[in-house]
């Protein structure tokens, strides 16, 4: 850490010689840990804990040792002891925040790091940790606040202007964002993330030449970046068939902890509720096997509840699956791309397949629908939602939100060509977005028995 790990309040008064001896022993323990001599460090630390059981610094060292050993639970317990002994120590609170984060408890980690900053408000390592945690939950306003604090401490932090600029961009504060990002490329003309941010702002403003120019700079620096290549295709007038996996994964990895509250609460998302109702209407005895494609945090599982069969969820975001696991509804959860999952699944496995609000990341649906038909049992049902594209336009479009919309004519044509029966298509309001209703539709279609 930027500050000494061993500046916690002493548990009792000691003579100068005794205090100095203990400091030297603690530094020797840290040296052993950093050198990988974990057994030696543990032996010394155990002796010190017996001699000084109320010295919180020993538990900070224990946290460090457990981290080095990859023992997440031991690191957590050590950090808890450190905070119990030194509750106003920013160092101890940082250790607890780090331990909570590694255990997957981001809310608790954020609470601890916020407390740490009350006592060490200018510690750059603690600020960096706070920024990362805020970004993990897409809390860009808080991330911006911490970034500005760090900038005030040291304006020479590499790419900090880019980070501030992009945090502003994620909040749709584009004029401010543009100022910071332009300053960033003045300092470093090869800052790919700053160029990408400026390209996205220009794209949203329909400044196509400017967007293409900045993206060309970004690609010159990172020519194999899937996200940059995807945007380059869009700027060139193409409509890619689907979004790169990494783009969607990165979004949902960050979004997992706040997903339910934001999507269901703020955005008024009700698709899982509607689909669960339709499933129960068709399977009132709940004797069925369900495949939930892009299951996210398990909102369908929360609405449908337990079934007499296996309930399988797949998602490309591991943090999302960790949240879904907490529902205690799914039989199995698989960390995999939904298209790959369907391709690898045997024929006639499921009575129901659901794809709720996931086709917004896939434009061309022919492969998905064909494989859903394969995987469904005869008489099985496919339920999915789409954003609505105008029927007098192309089969699918990519909106500036980076989400796809399909026409009902396209979907109906694909389903019929694949062998499905005539679909039921219900127009619905999918969600709210910046106080605007996003129109869509819900499809229920059966594979002939």
ZIPE-V286326 format. One record per residue. N is the residue number from 1. PSI is psi as a letter, one per 20 degrees, with the letter a starting at -180 (none if undefined). OMEGA is omega as a letter, one per 40 degrees, with the letter a starting at -180 (none if undefined). NEAR is the number of other ideal C-beta (glycine too) atoms within 8 Angstrom. Layout:
{{N:PSI:OMEGA:NEAR} {N:PSI:OMEGA:NEAR}}
This chain:
{{1:r:a:9} {2:h:i:6} {3:r:i:9} {4:q:i:5} {5:i:a:11} {6:l:i:10} {7:j:i:6} {8:q:i:14} {9:p:i:7} {10:q:a:8} {11:h:a:8} {12:r:i:5} {13:p:i:3} {14:q:i:8} {15:q:a:5} {16:g:a:6} {17:g:a:6} {18:g:i:8} {19:g:i:10} {20:h:i:8} {21:g:i:8} {22:h:i:12} {23:g:i:9} {24:h:i:8} {25:h:i:10} {26:g:i:13} {27:h:i:9} {28:h:i:9} {29:g:a:14} {30:g:i:12} {31:g:i:8} {32:g:i:12} {33:g:a:14} {34:h:i:7} {35:i:i:6} {36:j:i:6} {37:m:a:8} {38:h:i:11} {39:g:i:6} {40:g:i:8} {41:g:a:14} {42:g:a:9} {43:g:i:8} {44:g:a:12} {45:h:i:13} {46:g:i:8} {47:g:a:8} {48:h:i:14} {49:h:i:10} {50:g:a:6} {51:h:a:6} {52:m:a:9} {53:i:a:6} {54:j:i:7} {55:o:a:12} {56:h:a:17} {57:h:a:11} {58:h:a:12} {59:h:i:13} {60:g:i:17} {61:h:i:16} {62:h:i:15} {63:g:a:15} {64:g:i:11} {65:g:a:15} {66:h:i:13} {67:g:a:11} {68:h:a:10} {69:i:a:8} {70:k:a:5} {71:n:a:8} {72:g:a:10} {73:g:i:7} {74:h:i:10} {75:g:i:16} {76:g:a:13} {77:h:i:9} {78:g:a:16} {79:h:i:16} {80:g:i:10} {81:g:a:11} {82:g:a:20} {83:h:i:15} {84:h:a:7} {85:h:a:13} {86:m:a:11} {87:i:i:7} {88:j:a:5} {89:p:i:13} {90:h:i:13} {91:g:a:16} {92:g:i:17} {93:h:i:14} {94:g:i:17} {95:g:i:15} {96:g:i:14} {97:g:i:16} {98:g:a:14} {99:g:i:15} {100:g:i:13} {101:g:a:12} {102:h:i:10} {103:i:i:9} {104:j:a:7} {105:m:a:8} {106:h:i:12} {107:g:i:7} {108:h:i:8} {109:g:i:13} {110:h:i:13} {111:g:a:9} {112:h:a:14} {113:h:i:15} {114:h:i:9} {115:h:i:9} {116:h:a:16} {117:i:i:14} {118:h:a:7} {119:h:i:10} {120:m:a:11} {121:i:a:7} {122:j:a:7} {123:o:a:14} {124:h:i:11} {125:g:i:9} {126:g:i:15} {127:g:i:14} {128:g:i:9} {129:g:i:13} {130:h:i:15} {131:g:a:13} {132:g:i:8} {133:g:i:14} {134:g:i:13} {135:h:i:11} {136:h:i:10} {137:j:a:12} {138:k:i:9} {139:m:a:9} {140:h:i:12} {141:g:i:8} {142:g:i:9} {143:g:i:12} {144:g:a:12} {145:g:i:8} {146:h:i:13} {147:g:i:13} {148:h:i:9} {149:g:i:11} {150:g:i:14} {151:h:i:12} {152:h:i:6} {153:h:a:8} {154:n:a:7} {155:i:a:6} {156:j:i:4} {157:p:a:9} {158:p:i:4} {159:j:a:11} {160:h:i:11} {161:h:i:13} {162:g:a:14} {163:g:i:10} {164:g:a:13} {165:g:a:17} {166:h:i:12} {167:h:i:13} {168:h:i:14} {169:g:i:14} {170:h:i:8} {171:j:a:9} {172:k:i:6} {173:m:a:8} {174:h:i:11} {175:g:i:6} {176:g:a:8} {177:g:a:14} {178:h:i:11} {179:g:a:9} {180:g:a:13} {181:h:i:17} {182:h:i:9} {183:h:a:10} {184:g:a:14} {185:i:i:13} {186:h:i:6} {187:h:a:7} {188:o:a:8} {189:i:a:6} {190:k:i:7} {191:n:a:13} {192:h:a:12} {193:h:i:10} {194:g:i:15} {195:g:i:14} {196:g:i:14} {197:g:i:14} {198:h:i:14} {199:g:a:17} {200:h:i:11} {201:g:i:13} {202:h:i:12} {203:g:i:14} {204:h:i:8} {205:j:a:7} {206:k:i:5} {207:m:a:8} {208:g:a:9} {209:g:i:6} {210:g:i:10} {211:g:a:13} {212:h:a:10} {213:g:a:9} {214:h:i:13} {215:h:i:15} {216:h:i:8} {217:g:a:13} {218:g:a:15} {219:h:i:12} {220:h:a:7} {221:g:a:10} {222:m:a:8} {223:i:a:6} {224:j:a:5} {225:o:a:10} {226:h:a:10} {227:g:i:10} {228:g:i:13} {229:h:i:11} {230:g:i:12} {231:h:i:13} {232:h:i:10} {233:g:i:9} {234:g:i:12} {235:h:i:12} {236:j:i:6} {237:j:i:4} {238:r:i:6} {239:n:a:9} {240:q:a:10} {241:h:i:6} {242:r:i:9} {243:q:i:11} {244:q:a:10} {245:g:a:9} {246:h:i:8} {247:g:a:12} {248:g:a:12} {249:g:a:10} {250:g:i:8} {251:g:a:8} {252:h:i:15} {253:g:a:12} {254:h:a:10} {255:i:a:11} {256:g:a:13} {257:h:a:10} {258:j:a:10} {259:g:a:13} {260:g:a:10} {261:g:a:8} {262:g:a:10} {263:g:a:11} {264:g:a:10} {265:f:a:8} {266:h:a:7} {267:i:i:10} {268:l:a:9} {269:p:a:11} {270:j:a:8} {271:g:i:12} {272:h:i:13} {273:g:a:8} {274:g:a:10} {275:g:i:15} {276:g:i:11} {277:g:a:8} {278:h:i:10} {279:g:a:15} {280:h:i:10} {281:h:a:7} {282:h:a:7} {283:m:a:12} {284:h:i:6} {285:i:i:5} {286:k:i:10} {287:n:a:7} {288:r:i:12} {289:p:a:12} {290:p:i:16} {291:o:a:14} {292:o:a:15} {293:p:a:12} {294:l:a:12} {295:i:i:16} {296:c:a:12} {297:j:i:11} {298:k:i:16} {299:h:i:13} {300:g:i:13} {301:h:i:15} {302:h:a:10} {303:h:a:10} {304:h:a:13} {305:a:a:7} {306:q:i:6} {307:r:i:12} {308:m:a:7} {309:a:i:10} {310:q:a:7} {311:o:a:14} {312:p:i:14} {313:q:i:14} {314:q:i:14} {315:q:i:16} {316:i:i:11} {317:o:i:12} {318:g:i:7} {319:h:i:11} {320:g:a:15} {321:h:i:13} {322:h:i:10} {323:g:i:14} {324:h:a:16} {325:h:a:10} {326:i:i:7} {327:h:a:10} {328:k:i:4} {329:h:a:10} {330:p:i:14} {331:g:a:5} {332:q:i:7} {333:p:a:12} {334:p:i:9} {335:n:a:8} {336:q:i:10} {337:p:a:7} {338:h:i:14} {339:g:i:10} {340:h:i:8} {341:g:i:13} {342:g:a:13} {343:h:a:7} {344:i:a:6} {345:p:i:10} {346:q:i:5} {347:q:i:5} {348:l:a:7} {349:h:a:10} {350:q:i:13} {351:h:a:12} {352:p:i:14} {353:p:a:14} {354:p:i:14} {355:n:a:14} {356:o:i:14} {357:k:i:10} {358:i:a:11} {359:i:i:13} {360:i:i:10} {361:j:i:9} {362:p:i:13} {363:g:a:12} {364:p:a:9} {365:j:a:13} {366:g:a:7} {367:g:a:8} {368:g:a:13} {369:h:i:13} {370:g:a:9} {371:h:i:12} {372:g:i:12} {373:g:i:12} {374:g:a:9} {375:h:i:14} {376:q:i:15} {377:q:i:9} {378:p:a:8} {379:i:a:8} {380:r:a:12} {381:q:i:13} {382:p:i:18} {383:p:i:14} {384:r:i:11} {385:q:i:14} {386:q:i:12} {387:q:a:13} {388:p:i:12} {389:q:a:13} {390:p:a:6} {391:i:i:7} {392:j:i:3} {393:a:i:7} {394:r:a:7} {395:g:i:8} {396:q:a:14} {397:q:i:10} {398:p:a:10} {399:r:a:9} {400:i:i:5} {401:i:a:5} {402:k:i:7} {403:q:a:9} {404:q:i:15} {405:q:a:13} {406:q:i:15} {407:q:i:14} {408:h:i:10} {409:g:i:8} {410:g:a:12} {411:g:a:14} {412:g:a:10} {413:g:i:8} {414:g:a:11} {415:g:i:12} {416:g:a:9} {417:h:a:6} {418:h:i:9} {419:j:i:7} {420:q:i:14} {421:r:i:7} {422:p:a:6} {423:q:i:11} {424:p:a:7} {425:p:a:10} {426:p:i:8} {427:p:a:7} {428:r:i:12} {429:o:a:9} {430:g:a:11} {431:r:i:10} {432:q:i:11} {433:o:a:8} {434:l:i:5} {435:j:i:4} {436:p:i:6} {437:p:i:5} {438:o:a:10} {439:q:i:10} {440:a:i:13} {441:q:a:12} {442:p:a:13} {443:p:i:15} {444:p:a:11} {445:q:a:12} {446:q:i:10} {447:p:a:15} {448:q:a:8} {449:none:none:4}}
